[in-house]
Structure formats: structure tokens, C-alpha cells
Amino acid sequence: MRDELDLKKLKGHDHQIRMVAKRRKDDAPGVGVDDNDDGKSGKEALARNMSLLGGIALVVGTMIGSGIFISPKGILRQTGSVGMSLVIWIACGLIAILGSLTYVELGTIMPTSGGEFSYMKGGFGPSLAFLYSWSAVLLIKPSSFSAIATVFGQYATEVFYDSPECPPPTIVIKLVTIAAIVLLILINCMSSKSATSLQIAMTAAKLFALVVIIIVGIIRMFQGHTEYISPSVSFKGSSTEVFAYGIAFYQGLWAYDGWNQLNYAVEELKNPYRNLPLALVIGIPLVTVVYLLTNLAYFTVLSPAELLASNAVAVTFAQRTLGPMAWIIPLCVCFSTFGASNGTVFTAARLSMVCSREGHMPNIISMVNIPRKTPVPAVLFQGIIAILMVIPNDFDSLVNYFSFTSWMFYSLSALAMIVLRFTHPEWKRPVRIPLIIPALVVLMSIYLVLAPVIDDPSLPWLIAALFLIAGLGLYFPFVKMGYRIKSIDHVTVFLQRLLLSAPSRYVSPEEEEKVELTSL
């Protein structure tokens, strides 16, 4: 017996909705749609609005968040010397470049917005892909969104509490953070083009701040202030503990985090076979050079001891060099963190949508708003979790212990590329990289996963691993066996109508080009 829900009853959208979501006893709402989808069956595809410039802005704008402005001291503390800290910054950039080259091939053979989820599913099957979606969608992505937005809240409120004896109250910081998250949710729900335009503007603002710091640093170098960066003295005191460098790499790679973000938005990138490689090849080396020059500039003004004592390195730098114009840097940090938060929720929503579309998350998350062609349910889902993570007083330490799982999944994605070379040699590969590159990424990832645990074995590492494994307890009944909670179907129908959403569909670049030629 079929219970039909005629979605044409959604007022004001009769001409757009051309489907009847046929709910069978074993089906979820929105699934029982004609498989021969001609684009008029009610399934909605994301609009390809992102240009090459937008792709570069997403990569650069998401990578440059708060790290380079606030905490280069983490690397200096672990390495023990200026020279080795600069080596780590360069090495982290090279790791990001090698990882991005691997993702270029993966992103062009599987041009869907799932990132690591799609690559692991293609290389190893759905079980490993589910473990990634379980940890990334529910913890890693929303916690990153929340943490970066919290930095924005701290800097935005400090403008009104300029006395060290009167810091901004925690409740004020949290309210400003939540307000920023809500604003970003609204922007990303309204239009992907608006979110991309915001990303371009915020990227320009943060690059302006870094260029100011670099120019001041170059002037200082010509004035002879090179006592801390001279090769003859800069490596004195370097740490000799090999595994301690794992923590230093984590600190640096946190600043480079975002090098893979464009792979989550491939379905909205124009001409992805061309623009995905170009955006990554241009964006990541650009960030690497900017980071290196910025760190050199810091050490032309601050001694290693002063840098370690500073809570906000860029602000201290500005106070020493820019005089009455020092306010520019805190303002640009606000722009930087706001833009990084925007890029994070933009890509996290696309990841959530694809995981749900593949049956690994509740069905409503896979849907796309019909008039706006944006993944509204997924954006709201990520935003709500991020807001909940702002409320506790301290979740950062727990999240740090989960960060090692990110590099475990990066390693598996690189390994998947190697596996796919042999299991699917017939697949079209617009970009083909030497296998030594993903092999190096795998080896470096193994070191990054194991080194911090060996250096500081503690219970939280075990808790993080148990959380990851616990995902299998949900995978087998709900994904593998297909068990469905019937009451969820009614909630899905209600939310689908409330959010004017229809099931999403993937449109390949070739199919999109064919449609464009037909419409001419």
C-alpha cells in the first residue's frame, strides 16, 4: 500500500516541483523517485557558480584562519629554535602541496563533493567511508567551525574591552560567536554565490594584513634586524627529540588546514577538470610563501622569548611597529576568522549532503532547497552542532585529541588513490600524478598519527580511538542491514516541506556541458 505525498502542494512552487515522493514500507521520503532522472523528476542539483577565483579564495581563505596571526609560538616551543621552526613551516607547506596533488587526481576521477568520504568509498568500500563520515560530520567539521568562530568572537569583543584588567566576559564572547555562526548559516542558506563572494572579500582582507606584516618585516631586514634569523645562530637549541616534532607538525598543519576544502565543493566548481588543479596549485604554494615570509617578519621584531610570551603574535607585532595604526591587524584577524568560518561551514555542509545522499546520514540532510539550489538542511545541521559546541567552557582539548584522526583519513585517501590505479585502470584520469607522491603522503601521515601518541601516551587518545570504532555499532544496523526507524520518516517529510527541499542529485561535468549545448 503506497502512501503518496504530492509535493506540488507546496505553495508557490508548483512549477518547480515535479515529483511524487512515493513512500513504500521500506523506503524513506524522497527516495522512491524515478531513477531515470532527467532533471525534472524533483531531484535538485547544486548550481555550478564557483569560478577559478572563487576556488582559489576558498582554498586560501579557509587555510588562512587564526593560526598564523595568533599561535606560531606552538611550533617554536616544540622545536626549540627559530631555524627549526621555519623548517617546520616549510615542511608543513610541502606536505600540504603533496596532499593537494594527490587530491587533484582523486578529485578529477571522482568529481563529487564528498572529499575523503567519496575517495574511501571508492577505494575501500562503505564501511571505512562511514567511519569518516561519522567522525567528520559529527565532530571534526563542526568543532573546527565552532573553534574558528570563537576566535572571531574573542577579537570582536576585545575592541570594546581594551583594558587588560577588564577582559570581555565569557558570556559576551559566546553570544558574539553564536551571532556570527547564525549570520554565516543565513548567508550559506541564501546563496552559494553570496557565500563565495564573501569568501573572496574576506580572503582579500586577510592577505592585506599579511602583506602589511611582510612589508614591515622586509624593511626591518634591510635595516639589519636579522639577529634571530641568521643561519649561524637560528638553529641553536633545536630539540633532539624526534617524536616531539610530531606535535610541532600538528601546530603547523593546523595553520595549513583547509588545503583539501575545495574537494568538498567540486559539484559547484565550474569546469572542475581545469579549475580544481589550478586552484590547488596556485592557492597552496601562495599560502606557503606567505606563511614563511610572515614568520620571518615576526622574528625581525620579536625575540624568541617575546614571541613565546605573546598570546597574539600578530597583535604584539603591530603594537611594536604600526603605532596608532595597530588596530588594522586585530580588525583583519576578525575578517580572517570570519572568512575561515564561512569556508568551513560551506564545505562541511557539502560533505554532510554527500554522506547523506549515499545513505550514511539521515535522509533530510541530503536535500537541496528548490528555489535557491543550496543544501539548506546540511548547513543548518552543521550550524546547530557548532552552536552546541560553543556552549561548554572547554571542548578544545578534547577536539585536539581527535585531530590525529584527520591525518589517518588523509592517509587512507592517498592509499585509495594508489589502490584505484590498479583496481580501476580504465577510469578517465584528466590529471595523473606519480605514485611516489601519494606514497609519501601515506608515510608522512603514519608519522603524524603515531608520533604524538608515542610522545605523550594518555587516556584521551584511547577515547578518541574508541569513539571512532564506535561508529561501526551504527554502521551495521543502519547502513549495512538497512534498519530504519519509522518515526524518522514523518520528521523527514515535515522538514522537507518546511525547508522547501527535494532530494539532491549529482550532475557530472560532462552531463552539465551536454545540457548547456542542448539549451543553445
TORTORTI-981129 format. One record per residue (C-alpha): residue number from 1; residue in one letter; z, y, x. Coordinates in steps of 0.25 Angstrom, whole numbers, m for minus. Layout:
! residues N
{NUM; 'a'; {Z; Y; X}}
...
***
This chain:
! residues 520
{1; 'm'; {0; 0; 0}}
{2; 'r'; {m4; 13; 6}}
{3; 'd'; {3; 26; 5}}
{4; 'e'; {m7; 37; 7}}
{5; 'l'; {m3; 51; 11}}
{6; 'd'; {m14; 61; 9}}
{7; 'l'; {m13; 71; 20}}
{8; 'k'; {m23; 80; 12}}
{9; 'k'; {m11; 85; 4}}
{10; 'l'; {m6; 93; 16}}
{11; 'k'; {m8; 107; 10}}
{12; 'g'; {m19; 115; 17}}
{13; 'h'; {m25; 105; 26}}
{14; 'd'; {m33; 97; 16}}
{15; 'h'; {m46; 99; 24}}
{16; 'q'; {m39; 95; 37}}
{17; 'i'; {m32; 82; 34}}
{18; 'r'; {m42; 71; 30}}
{19; 'm'; {m33; 59; 31}}
{20; 'v'; {m25; 50; 23}}
{21; 'a'; {m13; 44; 31}}
{22; 'k'; {m13; 30; 26}}
{23; 'r'; {1; 25; 28}}
{24; 'r'; {2; 10; 28}}
{25; 'k'; {14; 2; 28}}
{26; 'd'; {13; 0; 43}}
{27; 'd'; {7; 14; 46}}
{28; 'a'; {13; 27; 50}}
{29; 'p'; {8; 40; 43}}
{30; 'g'; {m5; 46; 49}}
{31; 'v'; {m9; 33; 56}}
{32; 'g'; {m17; 26; 45}}
{33; 'v'; {m29; 35; 47}}
{34; 'd'; {m43; 31; 49}}
{35; 'd'; {m45; 26; 63}}
{36; 'n'; {m60; 31; 63}}
{37; 'd'; {m55; 45; 65}}
{38; 'd'; {m66; 55; 64}}
{39; 'g'; {m57; 67; 66}}
{40; 'k'; {m56; 69; 51}}
{41; 's'; {m46; 58; 47}}
{42; 'g'; {m34; 66; 48}}
{43; 'k'; {m31; 64; 63}}
{44; 'e'; {m30; 76; 71}}
{45; 'a'; {m33; 78; 86}}
{46; 'l'; {m27; 89; 95}}
{47; 'a'; {m36; 100; 97}}
{48; 'r'; {m42; 102; 112}}
{49; 'n'; {m38; 116; 114}}
{50; 'm'; {m33; 115; 128}}
{51; 's'; {m43; 121; 139}}
{52; 'l'; {m42; 119; 154}}
{53; 'l'; {m34; 131; 156}}
{54; 'g'; {m24; 126; 145}}
{55; 'g'; {m23; 113; 152}}
{56; 'i'; {m20; 120; 165}}
{57; 'a'; {m10; 128; 158}}
{58; 'l'; {m3; 116; 152}}
{59; 'v'; {m2; 109; 166}}
{60; 'v'; {2; 121; 174}}
{61; 'g'; {11; 127; 162}}
{62; 't'; {18; 114; 160}}
{63; 'm'; {21; 111; 175}}
{64; 'i'; {26; 125; 178}}
{65; 'g'; {39; 126; 170}}
{66; 's'; {52; 130; 175}}
{67; 'g'; {53; 121; 187}}
{68; 'i'; {46; 130; 197}}
{69; 'f'; {54; 142; 193}}
{70; 'i'; {68; 136; 192}}
{71; 's'; {70; 124; 200}}
{72; 'p'; {63; 122; 213}}
{73; 'k'; {77; 120; 219}}
{74; 'g'; {77; 106; 214}}
{75; 'i'; {67; 101; 224}}
{76; 'l'; {73; 110; 235}}
{77; 'r'; {87; 103; 232}}
{78; 'q'; {81; 89; 233}}
{79; 't'; {72; 91; 245}}
{80; 'g'; {82; 100; 254}}
{81; 's'; {71; 109; 260}}
{82; 'v'; {61; 119; 256}}
{83; 'g'; {50; 112; 263}}
{84; 'm'; {52; 99; 256}}
{85; 's'; {54; 106; 242}}
{86; 'l'; {40; 111; 244}}
{87; 'v'; {35; 98; 248}}
{88; 'i'; {40; 92; 235}}
{89; 'w'; {34; 103; 227}}
{90; 'i'; {20; 100; 233}}
{91; 'a'; {23; 85; 231}}
{92; 'c'; {26; 87; 217}}
{93; 'g'; {13; 94; 215}}
{94; 'l'; {5; 83; 221}}
{95; 'i'; {12; 73; 212}}
{96; 'a'; {8; 81; 200}}
{97; 'i'; {m6; 82; 205}}
{98; 'l'; {m7; 67; 208}}
{99; 'g'; {m1; 64; 194}}
{100; 's'; {m11; 74; 187}}
{101; 'l'; {m23; 68; 194}}
{102; 't'; {m18; 54; 188}}
{103; 'y'; {m17; 60; 175}}
{104; 'v'; {m30; 67; 175}}
{105; 'e'; {m37; 53; 175}}
{106; 'l'; {m27; 48; 165}}
{107; 'g'; {m29; 60; 156}}
{108; 't'; {m45; 59; 157}}
{109; 'i'; {m45; 44; 154}}
{110; 'm'; {m35; 45; 142}}
{111; 'p'; {m37; 60; 137}}
{112; 't'; {m26; 59; 127}}
{113; 's'; {m13; 68; 126}}
{114; 'g'; {m3; 57; 129}}
{115; 'g'; {m2; 58; 144}}
{116; 'e'; {7; 47; 151}}
{117; 'f'; {8; 41; 137}}
{118; 's'; {m7; 38; 136}}
{119; 'y'; {m8; 34; 150}}
{120; 'm'; {3; 24; 150}}
{121; 'k'; {m2; 18; 137}}
{122; 'g'; {m16; 17; 142}}
{123; 'g'; {m11; 11; 155}}
{124; 'f'; {1; 2; 151}}
{125; 'g'; {1; 1; 136}}
{126; 'p'; {10; 7; 125}}
{127; 's'; {24; 3; 130}}
{128; 'l'; {25; 12; 142}}
{129; 'a'; {18; 23; 135}}
{130; 'f'; {29; 22; 125}}
{131; 'l'; {40; 23; 135}}
{132; 'y'; {33; 36; 140}}
{133; 's'; {31; 42; 126}}
{134; 'w'; {46; 38; 123}}
{135; 's'; {52; 46; 135}}
{136; 'a'; {41; 57; 136}}
{137; 'v'; {40; 61; 121}}
{138; 'l'; {55; 60; 118}}
{139; 'l'; {61; 65; 131}}
{140; 'i'; {53; 69; 143}}
{141; 'k'; {44; 79; 136}}
{142; 'p'; {53; 86; 126}}
{143; 's'; {64; 87; 137}}
{144; 's'; {54; 94; 146}}
{145; 'f'; {50; 103; 135}}
{146; 's'; {65; 106; 132}}
{147; 'a'; {69; 108; 146}}
{148; 'i'; {58; 118; 150}}
{149; 'a'; {61; 125; 137}}
{150; 't'; {75; 126; 141}}
{151; 'v'; {72; 133; 154}}
{152; 'f'; {64; 143; 145}}
{153; 'g'; {76; 145; 137}}
{154; 'q'; {85; 148; 149}}
{155; 'y'; {75; 158; 155}}
{156; 'a'; {72; 165; 142}}
{157; 't'; {87; 167; 139}}
{158; 'e'; {91; 172; 153}}
{159; 'v'; {83; 185; 150}}
{160; 'f'; {94; 189; 140}}
{161; 'y'; {106; 183; 149}}
{162; 'd'; {103; 189; 163}}
{163; 's'; {117; 189; 167}}
{164; 'p'; {121; 176; 175}}
{165; 'e'; {135; 177; 169}}
{166; 'c'; {129; 177; 155}}
{167; 'p'; {119; 165; 155}}
{168; 'p'; {111; 162; 142}}
{169; 'p'; {119; 153; 132}}
{170; 't'; {114; 139; 132}}
{171; 'i'; {112; 140; 117}}
{172; 'v'; {103; 152; 119}}
{173; 'i'; {95; 145; 129}}
{174; 'k'; {93; 133; 120}}
{175; 'l'; {89; 141; 108}}
{176; 'v'; {79; 149; 116}}
{177; 't'; {74; 135; 121}}
{178; 'i'; {73; 129; 107}}
{179; 'a'; {65; 142; 103}}
{180; 'a'; {55; 140; 114}}
{181; 'i'; {53; 126; 110}}
{182; 'v'; {51; 129; 96}}
{183; 'l'; {41; 140; 99}}
{184; 'l'; {33; 130; 108}}
{185; 'i'; {33; 120; 97}}
{186; 'l'; {27; 130; 88}}
{187; 'i'; {16; 134; 98}}
{188; 'n'; {12; 120; 101}}
{189; 'c'; {12; 116; 86}}
{190; 'm'; {4; 128; 82}}
{191; 's'; {m8; 126; 92}}
{192; 's'; {m11; 119; 105}}
{193; 'k'; {m20; 131; 109}}
{194; 's'; {m8; 140; 107}}
{195; 'a'; {1; 131; 116}}
{196; 't'; {m10; 130; 127}}
{197; 's'; {m11; 146; 127}}
{198; 'l'; {4; 147; 128}}
{199; 'q'; {3; 137; 140}}
{200; 'i'; {m7; 145; 147}}
{201; 'a'; {1; 158; 145}}
{202; 'm'; {14; 152; 150}}
{203; 't'; {7; 146; 162}}
{204; 'a'; {1; 159; 166}}
{205; 'a'; {15; 166; 165}}
{206; 'k'; {22; 155; 174}}
{207; 'l'; {11; 155; 184}}
{208; 'f'; {12; 170; 185}}
{209; 'a'; {27; 169; 188}}
{210; 'l'; {24; 159; 199}}
{211; 'v'; {13; 167; 205}}
{212; 'v'; {23; 179; 206}}
{213; 'i'; {33; 170; 213}}
{214; 'i'; {22; 165; 223}}
{215; 'i'; {16; 179; 226}}
{216; 'v'; {30; 183; 229}}
{217; 'g'; {32; 171; 238}}
{218; 'i'; {19; 173; 245}}
{219; 'i'; {23; 188; 248}}
{220; 'r'; {37; 183; 253}}
{221; 'm'; {30; 173; 263}}
{222; 'f'; {21; 184; 269}}
{223; 'q'; {34; 191; 271}}
{224; 'g'; {39; 180; 279}}
{225; 'h'; {49; 174; 270}}
{226; 't'; {46; 159; 273}}
{227; 'e'; {59; 155; 280}}
{228; 'y'; {61; 144; 269}}
{229; 'i'; {47; 139; 268}}
{230; 's'; {43; 138; 283}}
{231; 'p'; {39; 123; 286}}
{232; 's'; {48; 124; 299}}
{233; 'v'; {61; 125; 290}}
{234; 's'; {57; 122; 276}}
{235; 'f'; {59; 107; 277}}
{236; 'k'; {73; 107; 284}}
{237; 'g'; {84; 100; 276}}
{238; 's'; {74; 91; 268}}
{239; 's'; {80; 80; 261}}
{240; 't'; {78; 66; 267}}
{241; 'e'; {82; 58; 254}}
{242; 'v'; {68; 52; 249}}
{243; 'f'; {73; 50; 235}}
{244; 'a'; {79; 63; 233}}
{245; 'y'; {65; 69; 233}}
{246; 'g'; {63; 62; 220}}
{247; 'i'; {72; 72; 213}}
{248; 'a'; {64; 83; 221}}
{249; 'f'; {51; 78; 215}}
{250; 'y'; {57; 77; 201}}
{251; 'q'; {61; 92; 203}}
{252; 'g'; {47; 96; 207}}
{253; 'l'; {39; 87; 198}}
{254; 'w'; {47; 93; 186}}
{255; 'a'; {41; 106; 190}}
{256; 'y'; {27; 99; 190}}
{257; 'd'; {30; 92; 177}}
{258; 'g'; {18; 95; 168}}
{259; 'w'; {7; 90; 177}}
{260; 'n'; {3; 79; 166}}
{261; 'q'; {5; 88; 154}}
{262; 'l'; {m10; 90; 151}}
{263; 'n'; {m12; 75; 150}}
{264; 'y'; {m3; 77; 137}}
{265; 'a'; {m13; 87; 131}}
{266; 'v'; {m27; 81; 135}}
{267; 'e'; {m31; 79; 120}}
{268; 'e'; {m31; 95; 119}}
{269; 'l'; {m37; 98; 132}}
{270; 'k'; {m52; 102; 131}}
{271; 'n'; {m61; 93; 140}}
{272; 'p'; {m49; 85; 146}}
{273; 'y'; {m58; 77; 155}}
{274; 'r'; {m61; 90; 163}}
{275; 'n'; {m49; 99; 159}}
{276; 'l'; {m38; 89; 161}}
{277; 'p'; {m41; 86; 176}}
{278; 'l'; {m44; 101; 179}}
{279; 'a'; {m31; 106; 172}}
{280; 'l'; {m22; 96; 180}}
{281; 'v'; {m30; 98; 194}}
{282; 'i'; {m29; 113; 192}}
{283; 'g'; {m15; 114; 186}}
{284; 'i'; {m6; 105; 194}}
{285; 'p'; {m11; 110; 208}}
{286; 'l'; {m9; 124; 203}}
{287; 'v'; {5; 121; 200}}
{288; 't'; {8; 114; 213}}
{289; 'v'; {3; 126; 221}}
{290; 'v'; {11; 136; 212}}
{291; 'y'; {24; 128; 214}}
{292; 'l'; {22; 127; 229}}
{293; 'l'; {20; 142; 231}}
{294; 't'; {31; 145; 221}}
{295; 'n'; {41; 137; 229}}
{296; 'l'; {37; 143; 242}}
{297; 'a'; {39; 157; 235}}
{298; 'y'; {53; 153; 231}}
{299; 'f'; {57; 150; 246}}
{300; 't'; {51; 163; 251}}
{301; 'v'; {62; 170; 243}}
{302; 'l'; {74; 160; 241}}
{303; 's'; {80; 151; 251}}
{304; 'p'; {82; 136; 248}}
{305; 'a'; {97; 139; 245}}
{306; 'e'; {94; 150; 236}}
{307; 'l'; {83; 142; 229}}
{308; 'l'; {93; 131; 227}}
{309; 'a'; {103; 141; 221}}
{310; 's'; {94; 147; 211}}
{311; 'n'; {93; 142; 197}}
{312; 'a'; {80; 148; 194}}
{313; 'v'; {72; 149; 207}}
{314; 'a'; {61; 158; 202}}
{315; 'v'; {70; 168; 195}}
{316; 't'; {78; 169; 208}}
{317; 'f'; {65; 171; 216}}
{318; 'a'; {61; 182; 206}}
{319; 'q'; {74; 189; 207}}
{320; 'r'; {73; 190; 222}}
{321; 't'; {58; 194; 223}}
{322; 'l'; {54; 201; 210}}
{323; 'g'; {65; 211; 207}}
{324; 'p'; {64; 217; 193}}
{325; 'm'; {52; 208; 190}}
{326; 'a'; {60; 196; 192}}
{327; 'w'; {60; 194; 177}}
{328; 'i'; {46; 189; 178}}
{329; 'i'; {50; 175; 183}}
{330; 'p'; {60; 171; 172}}
{331; 'l'; {50; 176; 162}}
{332; 'c'; {39; 167; 168}}
{333; 'v'; {49; 156; 168}}
{334; 'c'; {51; 157; 153}}
{335; 'f'; {35; 157; 152}}
{336; 's'; {34; 145; 161}}
{337; 't'; {45; 137; 154}}
{338; 'f'; {39; 141; 140}}
{339; 'g'; {25; 137; 145}}
{340; 'a'; {30; 123; 151}}
{341; 's'; {38; 120; 138}}
{342; 'n'; {25; 123; 130}}
{343; 'g'; {17; 114; 139}}
{344; 't'; {27; 103; 138}}
{345; 'v'; {28; 103; 123}}
{346; 'f'; {13; 104; 122}}
{347; 't'; {11; 91; 130}}
{348; 'a'; {23; 84; 125}}
{349; 'a'; {18; 85; 111}}
{350; 'r'; {5; 79; 114}}
{351; 'l'; {11; 67; 121}}
{352; 's'; {20; 65; 109}}
{353; 'm'; {8; 65; 100}}
{354; 'v'; {0; 55; 108}}
{355; 'c'; {12; 45; 109}}
{356; 's'; {14; 46; 94}}
{357; 'r'; {m1; 44; 92}}
{358; 'e'; {0; 31; 100}}
{359; 'g'; {11; 26; 91}}
{360; 'h'; {23; 29; 101}}
{361; 'm'; {30; 40; 93}}
{362; 'p'; {32; 44; 78}}
{363; 'n'; {18; 46; 72}}
{364; 'i'; {20; 60; 67}}
{365; 'i'; {21; 65; 82}}
{366; 's'; {6; 61; 84}}
{367; 'm'; {1; 70; 73}}
{368; 'v'; {m6; 83; 75}}
{369; 'n'; {m5; 95; 66}}
{370; 'i'; {m18; 96; 58}}
{371; 'p'; {m21; 111; 58}}
{372; 'r'; {m16; 114; 72}}
{373; 'k'; {m20; 102; 79}}
{374; 't'; {m7; 101; 87}}
{375; 'p'; {3; 90; 88}}
{376; 'v'; {14; 97; 80}}
{377; 'p'; {23; 85; 77}}
{378; 'a'; {23; 81; 92}}
{379; 'v'; {26; 96; 96}}
{380; 'l'; {38; 96; 86}}
{381; 'f'; {43; 83; 91}}
{382; 'q'; {43; 87; 105}}
{383; 'g'; {49; 101; 102}}
{384; 'i'; {60; 95; 93}}
{385; 'i'; {65; 85; 105}}
{386; 'a'; {64; 97; 115}}
{387; 'i'; {73; 105; 106}}
{388; 'l'; {83; 94; 104}}
{389; 'm'; {83; 93; 120}}
{390; 'v'; {87; 107; 121}}
{391; 'i'; {100; 106; 113}}
{392; 'p'; {108; 97; 123}}
{393; 'n'; {115; 105; 134}}
{394; 'd'; {109; 96; 145}}
{395; 'f'; {98; 86; 144}}
{396; 'd'; {91; 90; 157}}
{397; 's'; {98; 80; 166}}
{398; 'l'; {94; 68; 157}}
{399; 'v'; {80; 73; 156}}
{400; 'n'; {79; 73; 171}}
{401; 'y'; {82; 58; 172}}
{402; 'f'; {71; 55; 162}}
{403; 's'; {61; 63; 171}}
{404; 'f'; {59; 51; 180}}
{405; 't'; {52; 44; 168}}
{406; 's'; {41; 55; 168}}
{407; 'w'; {37; 50; 182}}
{408; 'm'; {38; 36; 178}}
{409; 'f'; {28; 38; 167}}
{410; 'y'; {19; 47; 177}}
{411; 's'; {19; 35; 186}}
{412; 'l'; {15; 25; 175}}
{413; 's'; {4; 35; 170}}
{414; 'a'; {m2; 35; 184}}
{415; 'l'; {m1; 20; 185}}
{416; 'a'; {m8; 19; 171}}
{417; 'm'; {m20; 27; 178}}
{418; 'i'; {m21; 16; 188}}
{419; 'v'; {m20; 5; 178}}
{420; 'l'; {m30; 11; 169}}
{421; 'r'; {m40; 12; 181}}
{422; 'f'; {m40; m4; 181}}
{423; 't'; {m38; m7; 166}}
{424; 'h'; {m48; 3; 161}}
{425; 'p'; {m58; 6; 171}}
{426; 'e'; {m69; 9; 160}}
{427; 'w'; {m61; 21; 155}}
{428; 'k'; {m68; 34; 157}}
{429; 'r'; {m61; 42; 169}}
{430; 'p'; {m66; 56; 170}}
{431; 'v'; {m57; 58; 181}}
{432; 'r'; {m54; 47; 191}}
{433; 'i'; {m43; 49; 202}}
{434; 'p'; {m40; 39; 214}}
{435; 'l'; {m30; 29; 210}}
{436; 'i'; {m21; 33; 222}}
{437; 'i'; {m17; 45; 214}}
{438; 'p'; {m10; 38; 202}}
{439; 'a'; {m5; 28; 212}}
{440; 'l'; {2; 39; 220}}
{441; 'v'; {8; 45; 207}}
{442; 'v'; {14; 31; 203}}
{443; 'l'; {20; 30; 217}}
{444; 'm'; {26; 45; 216}}
{445; 's'; {31; 43; 202}}
{446; 'i'; {38; 30; 206}}
{447; 'y'; {45; 38; 217}}
{448; 'l'; {49; 49; 207}}
{449; 'v'; {54; 39; 197}}
{450; 'l'; {63; 31; 207}}
{451; 'a'; {67; 42; 217}}
{452; 'p'; {77; 50; 208}}
{453; 'v'; {83; 37; 203}}
{454; 'i'; {85; 31; 217}}
{455; 'd'; {91; 45; 222}}
{456; 'd'; {100; 47; 210}}
{457; 'p'; {102; 34; 202}}
{458; 's'; {110; 37; 190}}
{459; 'l'; {112; 33; 175}}
{460; 'p'; {103; 43; 169}}
{461; 'w'; {91; 37; 176}}
{462; 'l'; {94; 24; 169}}
{463; 'i'; {96; 31; 156}}
{464; 'a'; {82; 37; 157}}
{465; 'a'; {76; 23; 160}}
{466; 'l'; {83; 17; 148}}
{467; 'f'; {78; 28; 139}}
{468; 'l'; {64; 25; 144}}
{469; 'i'; {65; 10; 142}}
{470; 'a'; {72; 12; 128}}
{471; 'g'; {58; 17; 123}}
{472; 'l'; {54; 2; 123}}
{473; 'g'; {64; 0; 112}}
{474; 'l'; {56; 9; 103}}
{475; 'y'; {42; 5; 108}}
{476; 'f'; {43; m10; 104}}
{477; 'p'; {47; m8; 89}}
{478; 'f'; {40; 5; 86}}
{479; 'v'; {27; 5; 95}}
{480; 'k'; {25; m10; 99}}
{481; 'm'; {29; m16; 86}}
{482; 'g'; {25; m4; 77}}
{483; 'y'; {38; m3; 69}}
{484; 'r'; {38; 9; 60}}
{485; 'i'; {50; 16; 53}}
{486; 'k'; {44; 18; 39}}
{487; 's'; {52; 31; 36}}
{488; 'i'; {46; 38; 48}}
{489; 'd'; {32; 37; 40}}
{490; 'h'; {38; 46; 30}}
{491; 'v'; {43; 56; 40}}
{492; 't'; {29; 56; 47}}
{493; 'v'; {22; 59; 34}}
{494; 'f'; {31; 70; 31}}
{495; 'l'; {30; 76; 45}}
{496; 'q'; {15; 74; 45}}
{497; 'r'; {13; 82; 32}}
{498; 'l'; {24; 93; 37}}
{499; 'l'; {17; 95; 50}}
{500; 'l'; {2; 94; 45}}
{501; 's'; {m1; 83; 55}}
{502; 'a'; {m11; 72; 56}}
{503; 'p'; {m11; 60; 66}}
{504; 's'; {m17; 64; 79}}
{505; 'r'; {m30; 58; 85}}
{506; 'y'; {m35; 58; 99}}
{507; 'v'; {m49; 64; 102}}
{508; 's'; {m55; 61; 115}}
{509; 'p'; {m63; 72; 123}}
{510; 'e'; {m76; 64; 120}}
{511; 'e'; {m73; 64; 105}}
{512; 'e'; {m70; 79; 105}}
{513; 'e'; {m82; 82; 113}}
{514; 'k'; {m91; 74; 103}}
{515; 'v'; {m84; 81; 91}}
{516; 'e'; {m87; 95; 97}}
{517; 'l'; {m102; 91; 100}}
{518; 't'; {m103; 86; 85}}
{519; 's'; {m98; 99; 80}}
{520; 'l'; {m108; 107; 87}}
***
